[in-house]
Amino acid sequence: MELPHVRTLECTLCGETYDPEEIIYTCPEHEGVAGILEVKYDYDEILDRFDEELDGNIDSQWKYRAFLPVADDAAVVTLGEGGTDLLETPRLSEELGVEMRIKNDGTNPTGCFKDRASSVAVTIAREHGRDVVTCASTGNAAASLAAYAARSGLDARIFVPGDAPEGKLVQPLVYGADVLAVEGSYDEAYDLSLEVTDEYGWYNRNAAINPFQVEGKRTVGHELAEQTRGEVPDWVVFSMGDGCTIAGCWKGFSEFADLDFVEETPKMLGVQAEGASGIHDAFHEHDDVDEIADTLADSIAVGRPRNTLKACRALEESGGTAVTVTDEEILAAETLLGRSEGIYAEPAGAAPIAGIQRAVEEGIIAPDETVVAVVTGFGLKDTASAKRATDGVTSIEPTLSAVTTRYDAETESASQP
């Protein structure tokens, strides 16, 4: 597996470097998973390999294969991930009081942003001759990895917290994965997945520690840079769990700026739930960091974010910031996004909308600024939370009078001064 365009893997803490053609997850000079690795590239080599037109036509993330850490002769494992639409959202813009667009990554093959990383992970695992892939997940990464493992003929063994949404666990089971519900938190499931990786030599897809996973996620930054050439937004907004996604987007977008493919970069706004705010707290230098995640937005329910350093670096380098929102605000944003634009997002995917509302109220985002929010997951991933956000189904008798009584009453009420 030769990677001439990848220079090295570099520790974000001490700068020690490692061979990118070997499987290594974190820098062994540091205890635990503190020594997160960064993939460093030879951009002259990449430019020699990249011959695509930046014309807004993006079939999949593999348009940017020259930027991804896979060998030229590797057989890519793909389900058509990436290339998601950037949608104009005039009604949502009016509701929020700021010019908005949505990049809807809930339309990826398994319904979530994580497919960008899973495609790269399984491609690399197969190139290294691994038969089993694993990860810890609250649901989305589990489904995503299971799908790509099935596509490639590999076995998937997934560790999830015991309270993961049932709807999300059905999906990886359908894909044939072995799903193990750990009697504990996501962080405990995560730690166990690292132990079994060491014990059995399975290939670990955990995005916070596998250095190549952020690289797959950074294609969203490439796509946004291409899709907004000439009209780069003032802000790009993501929800944050482990911190990998916002870090990946910033890396991709800033790469395109450094290569003069675009003239500007946006500020990054990271949004966390109040009950899982580790990155927000670290960025704002809070001392009272709570490692217990307590939020209904399970995809970002991370008590100990592993990629805090990369996420905070993205916020700082971009001139952005982080905000927190309540679960109630997230649910309200989910229904606002649905009724205004017909986009159905899971709670973590709707959290950026709640974050934009908070940022506008606090004067972080000015009324004359432009914003792109990235929806990272489809709403059918968690219908139980969505149900909490609505008034539910109205029961009526099977008669015309029951309908006319309801809507005549609504009309009369609406006409009252």
C-alpha positions as CSV (number, residue, x, y, z in Angstrom):
1,M,0.0,0.0,0.0
2,E,2.1,2.9,-1.3
3,L,1.0,6.5,-0.5
4,P,3.4,8.8,-2.2
5,H,1.2,11.8,-1.6
6,V,1.1,11.2,2.2
7,R,4.2,12.5,3.9
8,T,3.7,11.3,7.5
9,L,1.5,10.8,10.5
10,E,2.3,13.5,13.0
11,C,1.4,13.6,16.7
12,T,-0.6,16.7,17.5
13,L,1.0,16.9,21.0
14,C,4.8,16.2,20.6
15,G,5.3,16.3,16.8
16,E,6.7,12.7,16.6
17,T,6.1,11.2,13.2
18,Y,5.1,7.7,12.0
19,D,4.9,5.8,8.7
20,P,1.5,6.4,7.1
21,E,1.7,3.0,5.3
22,E,1.5,1.2,8.7
23,I,-1.5,0.8,10.9
24,I,-1.1,3.0,14.0
25,Y,-3.8,4.8,15.8
26,T,-2.3,7.2,18.4
27,C,1.2,8.3,19.4
28,P,2.6,5.7,21.9
29,E,4.6,8.5,23.6
30,H,1.4,9.6,25.4
31,E,-0.9,7.7,27.8
32,G,-4.3,6.6,26.6
33,V,-5.5,8.2,23.4
34,A,-4.1,11.6,24.0
35,G,-1.6,11.5,21.2
36,I,-4.0,12.0,18.3
37,L,-2.3,11.8,14.9
38,E,-2.6,14.2,12.0
39,V,-2.1,13.1,8.4
40,K,0.4,15.4,6.6
41,Y,0.4,15.6,2.8
42,D,2.7,16.4,-0.1
43,Y,0.5,18.9,-1.9
44,D,2.8,19.1,-5.0
45,E,2.2,15.4,-5.4
46,I,-1.5,15.9,-4.8
47,L,-1.8,18.6,-7.5
48,D,0.0,16.4,-9.9
49,R,-2.7,13.7,-9.3
50,F,-5.7,16.0,-9.1
51,D,-7.2,16.8,-12.6
52,E,-10.9,17.4,-11.8
53,E,-12.8,20.5,-12.8
54,L,-14.2,22.5,-9.8
55,D,-17.4,23.1,-11.6
56,G,-19.9,22.2,-8.9
57,N,-20.6,18.7,-10.4
58,I,-19.8,16.3,-7.5
59,D,-21.0,12.7,-8.0
60,S,-19.3,11.5,-4.8
61,Q,-16.5,12.3,-2.4
62,W,-14.2,10.3,-4.5
63,K,-14.0,13.2,-6.9
64,Y,-11.3,14.2,-4.5
65,R,-9.5,10.9,-4.4
66,A,-6.2,12.6,-5.0
67,F,-6.6,14.2,-1.5
68,L,-7.5,10.9,0.2
69,P,-5.0,8.6,1.9
70,V,-5.6,5.6,-0.3
71,A,-3.3,4.0,-2.8
72,D,-3.7,4.7,-6.5
73,D,-4.4,1.0,-7.2
74,A,-6.8,0.5,-4.2
75,A,-10.2,-0.9,-5.0
76,V,-12.4,1.8,-3.4
77,V,-15.3,0.5,-1.2
78,T,-18.1,2.9,-2.1
79,L,-21.9,3.2,-1.9
80,G,-22.0,6.6,-3.5
81,E,-21.2,8.7,-0.4
82,G,-20.7,12.4,-0.6
83,G,-21.8,14.8,-3.3
84,T,-24.7,15.9,-1.2
85,D,-26.8,18.9,-2.1
86,L,-26.3,22.5,-0.9
87,L,-29.9,23.7,-0.6
88,E,-31.3,27.3,-0.6
89,T,-33.6,27.6,2.4
90,P,-35.5,30.9,2.1
91,R,-38.3,30.1,4.6
92,L,-35.8,29.0,7.2
93,S,-33.7,32.1,6.6
94,E,-36.8,34.2,7.3
95,E,-37.4,32.3,10.5
96,L,-33.9,32.7,11.7
97,G,-33.3,36.3,10.5
98,V,-30.1,35.4,8.6
99,E,-29.4,34.2,5.1
100,M,-29.2,30.4,5.3
101,R,-28.3,27.4,3.2
102,I,-28.3,23.7,4.2
103,K,-25.9,21.0,3.2
104,N,-27.9,17.9,3.7
105,D,-25.6,15.0,4.5
106,G,-28.6,13.0,5.8
107,T,-28.9,11.8,2.2
108,N,-25.8,9.7,2.4
109,P,-26.2,6.0,1.7
110,T,-26.9,5.0,5.4
111,G,-28.5,8.3,6.2
112,C,-25.5,10.0,7.9
113,F,-22.4,12.0,7.4
114,K,-20.2,9.2,8.8
115,D,-20.4,7.3,5.5
116,R,-17.6,9.6,4.2
117,A,-15.3,8.2,6.9
118,S,-16.5,4.6,6.7
119,S,-15.8,4.4,2.9
120,V,-12.2,5.3,3.5
121,A,-11.8,3.1,6.6
122,V,-13.1,-0.1,4.9
123,T,-11.0,0.6,1.8
124,I,-7.9,0.9,3.9
125,A,-8.8,-2.1,6.1
126,R,-9.1,-4.3,3.0
127,E,-5.9,-3.0,1.5
128,H,-4.1,-4.1,4.8
129,G,-5.7,-7.5,4.6
130,R,-7.9,-7.2,7.7
131,D,-10.9,-9.4,7.8
132,V,-12.7,-7.7,10.7
133,V,-13.6,-4.0,11.3
134,T,-14.8,-2.6,14.5
135,C,-15.9,0.6,16.2
136,A,-17.8,2.1,19.1
137,S,-20.9,4.0,18.3
138,T,-24.1,5.5,19.6
139,G,-25.7,4.2,16.3
140,N,-24.8,6.1,13.2
141,A,-21.2,4.9,12.9
142,A,-22.4,1.4,13.7
143,A,-24.8,1.4,10.8
144,S,-22.3,3.1,8.5
145,L,-19.4,0.8,9.2
146,A,-21.7,-2.3,9.0
147,A,-22.9,-1.2,5.5
148,Y,-19.5,-0.7,4.1
149,A,-18.2,-3.9,5.7
150,A,-21.1,-5.8,4.0
151,R,-20.2,-4.1,0.7
152,S,-16.6,-5.3,1.0
153,G,-17.2,-8.7,2.4
154,L,-15.6,-8.0,5.8
155,D,-17.1,-8.8,9.2
156,A,-18.2,-5.9,11.4
157,R,-18.3,-6.1,15.2
158,I,-19.8,-3.1,16.8
159,F,-19.9,-1.9,20.4
160,V,-22.8,0.4,21.4
161,P,-24.0,1.8,24.7
162,G,-26.9,0.0,26.2
163,D,-29.2,3.0,25.8
164,A,-28.6,3.5,22.1
165,P,-31.8,4.2,20.1
166,E,-33.4,0.9,19.0
167,G,-34.0,2.2,15.5
168,K,-30.4,2.9,15.0
169,L,-29.4,-0.6,16.1
170,V,-31.7,-2.4,13.6
171,Q,-29.8,-0.9,10.7
172,P,-26.4,-2.5,11.4
173,L,-28.1,-5.8,12.2
174,V,-29.8,-5.8,8.8
175,Y,-26.3,-5.2,7.3
176,G,-25.1,-8.4,9.1
177,A,-23.0,-6.8,11.8
178,D,-22.5,-8.4,15.3
179,V,-23.8,-5.6,17.5
180,L,-22.8,-5.8,21.2
181,A,-24.7,-3.5,23.6
182,V,-22.4,-2.6,26.4
183,E,-24.0,-2.2,29.8
184,G,-22.6,1.3,30.3
185,S,-22.0,4.6,28.5
186,Y,-20.7,5.4,25.0
187,D,-17.3,6.2,26.6
188,E,-17.2,2.7,28.2
189,A,-18.1,1.1,24.9
190,Y,-15.4,3.2,23.3
191,D,-12.7,2.0,25.7
192,L,-13.8,-1.6,25.2
193,S,-13.5,-1.3,21.5
194,L,-9.9,-0.2,21.9
195,E,-9.2,-3.2,24.1
196,V,-10.5,-5.7,21.6
197,T,-8.6,-3.9,18.8
198,D,-5.3,-4.6,20.8
199,E,-6.4,-8.1,21.7
200,Y,-7.6,-9.3,18.2
201,G,-6.0,-7.0,15.7
202,W,-9.3,-5.9,14.2
203,Y,-9.2,-2.7,12.2
204,N,-10.7,0.1,14.3
205,R,-12.8,2.7,12.5
206,N,-13.2,5.0,15.6
207,A,-12.9,8.4,14.0
208,A,-11.5,10.1,17.0
209,I,-8.4,7.9,17.1
210,N,-8.1,6.5,13.5
211,P,-6.1,9.3,11.8
212,F,-7.5,8.5,8.4
213,Q,-11.2,9.0,9.4
214,V,-11.0,12.7,9.7
215,E,-9.5,12.6,6.2
216,G,-12.7,11.1,4.8
217,K,-14.8,13.6,6.7
218,R,-12.8,16.5,5.3
219,T,-14.3,15.9,1.9
220,V,-17.3,17.9,3.1
221,G,-15.0,20.9,3.3
222,H,-13.8,20.2,-0.2
223,E,-17.4,20.0,-1.4
224,L,-18.5,23.1,0.4
225,A,-15.5,25.0,-1.0
226,E,-16.4,23.9,-4.5
227,Q,-20.1,24.5,-4.1
228,T,-19.7,28.0,-2.7
229,R,-16.9,29.3,-4.9
230,G,-17.4,33.1,-5.4
231,E,-19.9,33.1,-2.5
232,V,-18.1,31.6,0.5
233,P,-20.4,31.9,3.5
234,D,-19.4,33.8,6.6
235,W,-20.1,30.8,8.8
236,V,-20.3,27.0,8.5
237,V,-22.1,25.3,11.4
238,F,-21.7,21.8,12.7
239,S,-22.8,19.9,15.8
240,M,-19.9,18.5,17.7
241,G,-19.5,15.1,19.5
242,D,-15.9,13.9,19.5
243,G,-14.9,16.9,17.4
244,C,-13.8,15.0,14.2
245,T,-16.4,16.4,11.9
246,I,-15.8,20.1,12.3
247,A,-12.1,19.5,12.3
248,G,-12.3,17.6,9.1
249,C,-14.4,20.2,7.3
250,W,-12.1,23.0,8.4
251,K,-9.1,21.0,7.1
252,G,-10.7,20.4,3.7
253,F,-11.9,23.9,3.2
254,S,-8.6,25.6,4.3
255,E,-6.7,23.2,2.0
256,F,-8.6,24.5,-1.0
257,A,-8.0,28.1,0.1
258,D,-4.3,27.4,0.6
259,L,-4.2,25.9,-3.0
260,D,-6.0,29.0,-4.3
261,F,-9.1,27.0,-5.4
262,V,-11.1,29.5,-3.3
263,E,-10.3,33.0,-2.1
264,E,-11.7,32.9,1.4
265,T,-12.6,30.6,4.3
266,P,-15.6,30.7,6.6
267,K,-15.7,30.9,10.3
268,M,-16.6,27.6,12.0
269,L,-19.4,27.5,14.6
270,G,-19.5,24.4,16.7
271,V,-22.7,23.5,18.5
272,Q,-23.0,21.1,21.5
273,A,-25.8,20.1,23.7
274,E,-25.6,21.6,27.2
275,G,-25.4,18.0,28.6
276,A,-22.4,17.1,26.5
277,S,-20.3,20.2,26.1
278,G,-16.7,19.1,26.6
279,I,-15.3,20.8,23.4
280,H,-17.2,24.0,24.0
281,D,-16.0,24.1,27.6
282,A,-12.4,23.5,26.6
283,F,-12.5,26.2,23.9
284,H,-13.9,28.7,26.3
285,E,-11.5,27.5,29.1
286,H,-14.1,26.4,31.5
287,D,-12.8,24.5,34.5
288,D,-16.0,22.6,35.4
289,V,-16.0,20.0,32.6
290,D,-18.5,17.2,33.2
291,E,-17.5,13.9,31.7
292,I,-21.0,12.4,31.9
293,A,-23.0,13.0,28.7
294,D,-26.7,13.8,29.2
295,T,-28.6,14.7,26.1
296,L,-31.2,13.2,23.8
297,A,-29.0,14.0,20.8
298,D,-27.3,10.6,21.0
299,S,-25.0,11.2,18.0
300,I,-23.2,13.9,20.0
301,A,-23.7,12.5,23.5
302,V,-19.9,12.3,24.2
303,G,-18.7,12.9,27.7
304,R,-15.0,12.7,26.9
305,P,-14.4,14.0,23.4
306,R,-11.2,12.5,21.9
307,N,-10.6,15.1,19.2
308,T,-11.0,18.2,21.3
309,L,-7.6,19.5,20.2
310,K,-8.4,19.3,16.5
311,A,-11.9,20.8,17.0
312,C,-10.6,23.7,19.1
313,R,-7.9,24.3,16.5
314,A,-10.5,24.5,13.8
315,L,-12.6,27.0,15.8
316,E,-9.6,29.1,16.6
317,E,-7.9,29.1,13.2
318,S,-11.1,30.0,11.4
319,G,-12.0,32.8,13.8
320,G,-15.1,31.0,14.9
321,T,-16.5,29.9,18.2
322,A,-18.7,27.4,20.0
323,V,-22.1,27.6,21.6
324,T,-24.3,25.2,23.6
325,V,-28.1,24.6,23.3
326,T,-30.6,22.8,25.4
327,D,-32.4,19.5,24.4
328,E,-35.6,21.5,24.1
329,E,-34.0,23.9,21.7
330,I,-32.7,21.0,19.6
331,L,-36.2,19.5,19.4
332,A,-37.7,22.8,18.5
333,A,-35.1,23.2,15.7
334,E,-35.9,19.8,14.4
335,T,-39.5,20.7,13.8
336,L,-38.6,24.1,12.5
337,L,-36.3,22.6,9.9
338,G,-39.0,20.1,8.9
339,R,-41.9,22.5,8.6
340,S,-40.0,25.3,7.0
341,E,-38.0,23.4,4.4
342,G,-39.1,19.7,4.4
343,I,-35.8,18.5,5.8
344,Y,-36.1,15.7,8.4
345,A,-33.0,15.7,10.6
346,E,-32.2,13.6,13.7
347,P,-31.5,15.7,16.8
348,A,-27.8,16.0,16.3
349,G,-28.5,17.1,12.7
350,A,-30.9,19.7,13.9
351,A,-28.6,21.0,16.6
352,P,-26.8,23.4,14.2
353,I,-30.1,25.2,13.6
354,A,-30.6,25.7,17.4
355,G,-27.0,26.9,17.6
356,I,-27.6,29.5,14.8
357,Q,-30.6,30.7,16.7
358,R,-28.5,31.1,19.8
359,A,-25.6,32.7,17.9
360,V,-28.0,35.3,16.3
361,E,-29.6,36.1,19.6
362,E,-26.2,36.6,21.3
363,G,-24.8,38.8,18.4
364,I,-22.2,36.2,17.4
365,I,-23.8,36.0,13.9
366,A,-24.7,39.3,12.5
367,P,-28.0,39.8,10.5
368,D,-26.0,40.6,7.3
369,E,-23.8,37.5,7.5
370,T,-24.4,34.3,5.5
371,V,-24.5,30.8,7.0
372,V,-24.3,27.2,5.9
373,A,-25.5,24.6,8.3
374,V,-24.6,20.9,7.8
375,V,-27.3,18.4,8.7
376,T,-25.4,15.3,9.6
377,G,-28.1,12.7,10.0
378,F,-31.6,11.7,8.7
379,G,-34.6,12.0,11.0
380,L,-35.7,8.4,10.8
381,K,-32.6,7.5,12.8
382,D,-34.4,8.6,15.9
383,T,-38.2,8.8,15.6
384,A,-38.7,8.6,19.3
385,S,-37.1,12.0,19.9
386,A,-38.9,13.5,16.9
387,K,-42.2,12.3,18.3
388,R,-41.4,14.3,21.5
389,A,-41.0,17.4,19.4
390,T,-44.5,17.2,17.9
391,D,-48.1,17.3,19.1
392,G,-48.7,13.8,17.8
393,V,-51.4,12.4,15.6
394,T,-55.0,13.8,15.9
395,S,-57.6,11.1,16.2
396,I,-61.0,11.7,14.5
397,E,-64.1,9.8,13.6
398,P,-64.4,8.6,10.0
399,T,-66.9,11.3,9.0
400,L,-66.7,14.5,6.9
401,S,-68.2,16.4,9.8
402,A,-65.3,15.5,12.0
403,V,-62.9,17.1,9.4
404,T,-65.1,20.2,8.8
405,T,-65.5,20.7,12.6
406,R,-61.7,20.6,13.0
407,Y,-60.8,22.9,10.2
408,D,-63.8,25.3,10.5
409,A,-62.8,25.8,14.1
410,E,-59.2,26.5,13.0
411,T,-60.3,29.0,10.4
412,E,-62.6,30.8,12.9
413,S,-59.8,30.9,15.5
414,A,-57.4,32.3,13.0
415,S,-59.8,35.1,12.0
416,Q,-60.3,36.3,15.6
417,P,-58.6,39.7,16.2
